[in-house]
Amino acid sequence: MKLVFAGTPEVAVPALDALIASGRHEVAAVVTRPDAPAGRGRRLVASPVAERAEEAGIEVLKPARPRDEDFLARLREIGPDCCPVVAYGALLPGAALEIPAHGWVNLHFSLLPAWRGAAPVQHAVMAGDEVTGASTFLIEKGLDSGPVYGVLTEEVRPTDTSGDLLTRLAFAGAGLLAATMDGIEDGTLHAVPQPAEGVTLAPKITVEDAQVHWQAPALRVDRVVRGCTPAPGAWTLFRGERLKLVQAVPVPGRTDLTPGELSAGKNNVYVGTGSHAVELLWVQPQGKKPMKAADWARGVRITSGELLGA
C-alpha cells in the first residue's frame, strides 16, 4: 500500500523504520508537527520523525494545522491508501480522515479501551497496572474510541519508569503497526468495535499532577516518581525551591520518619511518607543537572527535622 505516516517524537521513529523496512509498503510522505524551539538558544529544531524521514529521502509535510487546505490538497495529490499514526500530536479533521481509502490507523500505547488519551503509559505506571500493551485502531471523531485491529501485551516491571515502558512499547508496537498494515492490505484483518465497559481516561500529566505529596503512602510516592520520569518529572519543595525527584525506592523497614521528614547519612537520604520511608537515589535541584541524592544532601547540609514539601 501507499502510506503517509504521521508522527512527531522519538517514540514514533521505530514504527516509521519498521514500515520503511517492511518491503511491502511505500512510505510516500511523512506528516509531522512544525519545527519547534529547543535548547537554551531556542533554535528551531525539526521533530525526530522529520529528521528520520529526511535521512530516508521521504517527503515531509509540516502543516501548522492539519485542516489547512494546502496540506489537504497535497495529501489528496499523494493519494495514500492508508495513514498510520504514532503520537502525531494534533487533532485530525474529518476532511483529512476521509482521504485514504483505509483511513488513519493509530498505534496507541494501551490495551484499549483502557487509558484513552495523551498519556496512557504514565497513567498505567501511576495506577500500578501490572500489564499494559499497545493497540492499533481506526481513528474516528471520538477520543481513541475507534474499532481495534490488533493488540499486544507488555508486563509493567516493578522498577519501570514511564520512559522505560514506553521505549519497549515503541519497538514492540512498531511490529504490530507493520503487521496491521499487512493485514489491511491482504484483507485478512478487520477492526472490531471496542467494548463499552472498561473505559479509562489518560489526560496529559501536568506539572501539578507530578508534585509528590508526602502524606501519601510510599507505594503511591514510588508510582508518581516512576510515572512522571522522564516527563514532566516528579518534584517537591525544598527550602522554597523545586527539587526534581529522579529516582526513589520504598524502604519498608523504615517507619520512624514523619511525612516529608528528611534523614541524611553519609551515603543515603531517606524521606518519610504516610506509611514507610523512601530512599532518594537521584535528584535534580532547580537549574542544575541530576545528581546522586547523597551528594546533594551533603551540599545543602540538611538539618535535623528538615522537611520536603514544606
C-alpha positions in Angstrom: 0.0 0.0 0.0 1.0 3.6 -0.4 1.3 5.1 3.1 1.6 8.6 4.6 3.0 8.2 8.1 2.0 10.7 10.8 4.2 11.1 13.9 6.4 13.5 15.8 8.5 12.4 18.8 11.3 9.9 19.1 8.9 7.2 20.2 7.3 7.2 16.7 10.6 6.6 14.9 10.7 2.8 15.4 7.3 2.4 13.7 8.4 4.6 10.8 11.6 2.5 10.5 9.5 -0.7 10.5 7.3 0.5 7.7 10.2 1.6 5.6 11.9 -1.7 6.1 8.8 -3.8 5.5 9.3 -4.1 1.8 5.6 -4.4 1.3 4.6 -0.7 1.6 5.6 2.6 0.1 6.0 5.4 2.7 5.3 8.2 0.2 5.4 11.0 2.8 5.5 11.9 6.5 3.3 14.3 8.4 4.8 15.8 11.5 4.5 18.8 13.7 6.2 22.1 12.6 9.8 22.7 13.8 9.8 23.8 17.5 12.2 25.9 19.6 14.6 23.8 21.7 17.6 24.3 23.9 18.9 27.4 25.7 19.1 29.3 22.4 15.5 28.3 21.5 16.7 27.4 18.0 14.0 25.9 15.7 14.6 22.1 15.5 12.8 19.5 13.3 11.0 16.7 15.0 12.7 13.3 15.3 10.3 11.8 12.8 11.1 14.7 10.3 14.8 14.1 10.7 14.4 10.3 10.1 12.2 10.9 7.1 14.7 13.3 5.5 17.5 10.8 6.1 15.4 8.3 4.1 14.6 10.7 1.3 10.9 10.8 2.2 8.8 14.0 1.6 8.0 15.7 4.9 4.8 17.7 5.4 4.6 20.1 8.4 1.2 21.7 8.4 0.6 24.3 11.1 -2.9 22.8 11.3 -4.0 19.6 9.6 -7.1 21.3 8.4 -5.1 23.8 6.2 -6.2 23.5 2.6 -2.7 23.4 1.2 -2.0 20.3 3.3 -5.2 18.6 2.4 -4.7 19.3 -1.3 -1.2 17.8 -1.1 -2.5 14.8 0.7 -5.1 14.2 -2.0 -2.4 14.5 -4.6 -0.3 11.8 -2.9 -3.4 9.6 -2.6 -2.4 7.3 0.2 -4.2 4.0 0.7 -3.8 4.3 4.5 -2.2 6.7 7.0 -0.5 5.0 10.0 -0.2 7.3 13.0 2.1 7.3 16.1 2.0 10.2 18.5 1.4 12.8 15.9 0.2 15.4 18.4 -2.6 17.2 16.5 -6.3 16.7 16.0 -7.1 15.3 12.5 -10.2 16.9 10.9 -12.9 15.0 9.1 -11.6 16.2 5.7 -8.3 14.5 6.3 -9.8 11.3 7.7 -11.8 10.9 4.5 -8.8 11.0 2.1 -7.2 7.5 2.5 -9.3 4.6 1.4 -8.4 2.6 4.6 -8.4 5.6 6.9 -5.9 6.6 9.5 -4.7 3.8 11.8 -3.3 4.8 15.1 -0.8 2.9 17.3 -1.8 3.7 20.9 0.2 2.5 23.9 -2.5 0.9 26.0 -4.9 -2.0 25.8 -8.0 -0.1 24.6 -10.5 0.9 25.9 -8.2 1.4 28.9 -6.3 4.6 29.1 -7.7 6.6 26.2 -5.8 9.9 25.9 -2.5 11.6 25.7 -0.6 9.9 28.5 -1.5 6.2 28.6 1.9 4.9 29.7 2.3 7.4 32.5 -1.2 6.6 33.9 -0.6 2.9 33.7 2.6 3.2 35.8 1.0 5.6 38.3 -2.1 3.4 38.6 0.1 0.4 39.4 -1.1 -1.7 36.4 0.8 -5.0 36.2 0.1 -5.4 32.5 -0.4 -2.9 29.7 0.2 -3.0 26.0 -0.4 -1.4 22.6 -3.4 -1.3 20.2 -3.9 -0.4 16.6 -7.2 1.2 15.8 -9.1 3.1 13.2 -9.2 6.8 14.0 -12.7 8.3 14.2 -14.0 11.5 15.7 -14.1 10.2 19.3 -11.1 10.1 21.7 -9.3 6.9 20.9 -12.6 5.2 20.6 -12.4 3.6 17.1 -12.5 -0.1 16.3 -9.4 -2.1 17.1 -7.3 -4.1 14.6 -4.7 -5.7 16.9 -3.2 -5.7 20.3 -0.1 -6.8 22.1 0.6 -7.1 25.9 3.6 -5.9 27.9 4.4 -6.5 31.6 4.9 -3.5 33.7 8.0 -4.2 35.7 8.2 -3.1 39.4 11.0 -0.6 38.7 9.7 0.7 35.3 9.6 4.4 34.7 7.2 5.6 32.1 10.3 6.2 29.8 11.4 2.5 30.2 8.0 1.1 29.5 7.3 3.5 26.6 10.6 2.5 24.9 9.7 -1.2 25.0 6.2 -0.5 23.7 7.6 1.7 20.9 9.7 -1.1 19.5 7.1 -3.9 20.1 4.3 -1.6 18.7 6.3 -0.9 15.6 5.9 -4.6 14.6 2.2 -4.5 15.5 1.7 -1.5 13.3 3.5 -3.1 10.3 1.6 -6.3 10.8 -1.7 -4.3 10.9 -0.8 -2.6 7.5 -0.1 -6.1 6.1 -3.4 -7.4 7.3 -5.4 -4.4 5.9 -3.7 -4.8 2.6 -4.4 -8.5 2.5 -8.0 -8.1 3.6 -7.3 -10.6 6.4 -7.6 -8.1 9.2 -10.9 -6.4 10.3 -11.3 -3.9 13.0 -13.5 -4.9 16.0 -15.5 -2.3 18.0 -14.2 -1.5 21.5 -16.3 -2.8 24.4 -18.3 -0.2 26.2 -17.0 -1.4 29.6 -13.5 -0.8 31.0 -13.0 2.7 29.6 -10.5 4.8 31.5 -9.0 8.1 30.5 -5.4 9.2 30.4 -5.2 13.0 30.1 -1.8 14.8 29.8 0.1 14.8 33.1 0.5 18.3 34.2 3.3 19.8 36.4 0.8 20.0 39.2 0.0 16.3 38.9 3.7 15.5 39.2 4.0 17.1 42.7 4.7 14.4 45.4 2.5 14.6 48.5 4.4 13.0 51.3 1.3 12.2 53.3 0.5 9.6 50.7 1.9 6.0 51.3 5.3 5.1 50.0 3.8 3.0 47.2 2.0 6.0 45.8 5.1 8.1 46.0 7.1 5.4 44.2 4.4 5.3 41.4 4.3 9.0 41.0 8.1 9.3 40.7 8.3 6.4 38.2 5.3 7.5 36.2 6.5 11.1 35.8 10.0 10.1 34.8 11.3 11.4 32.4 8.5 13.9 31.9 7.2 16.1 33.3 9.4 15.0 36.3 8.1 14.3 39.8 9.0 17.2 42.2 8.7 18.5 45.7 9.7 21.7 47.5 12.9 22.1 49.5 13.6 25.4 51.2 11.1 27.1 48.9 12.5 25.8 45.6 11.5 22.9 43.4 13.6 19.7 43.7 13.0 17.1 41.0 12.9 13.5 42.2 14.6 11.4 39.5 14.8 8.1 41.3 13.4 6.9 44.7 12.7 3.4 46.2 10.5 2.4 49.1 12.2 1.2 52.3 9.5 -0.9 54.1 11.5 -1.3 57.3 11.9 2.4 58.0 8.9 3.8 59.8 10.5 6.4 62.2 10.1 9.4 59.9 7.1 11.7 59.7 5.7 12.6 56.2 8.3 14.7 54.3 10.9 14.4 57.1 14.5 14.1 55.8 17.2 11.8 57.2 20.6 12.0 55.6 23.6 9.8 56.3 26.9 9.6 54.5 25.6 7.6 51.6 21.8 7.6 52.0 18.9 10.0 52.0 15.5 8.9 53.4 12.2 10.7 53.4 9.1 9.8 55.5 5.7 9.2 53.9 2.3 8.3 55.1 3.5 4.7 55.5 7.2 3.8 55.5 10.1 5.8 54.2 11.5 6.1 50.7 15.2 6.4 49.8 16.1 9.1 47.4 18.7 7.9 44.9 18.9 10.7 42.3 17.6 14.3 42.5 17.8 17.4 40.3 18.0 20.8 42.1 16.5 23.7 40.2 18.8 24.9 37.5 21.3 22.0 37.9 21.9 18.6 36.4 20.7 15.4 38.0 23.0 14.2 40.9 23.2 11.5 43.5 20.9 12.3 46.4 23.7 11.8 48.9 25.9 14.3 47.1 23.0 16.8 47.0 22.3 16.3 50.8 26.0 16.9 51.7 26.0 20.1 49.6 22.9 21.6 51.1 23.7 20.5 54.7 20.3 19.1 55.8 19.4 19.9 59.4 17.7 17.6 61.8 13.9 17.5 61.3 14.0 19.4 58.0 11.1 18.7 55.7 10.5 18.2 52.0 7.3 19.7 50.6 7.2 22.5 53.3 
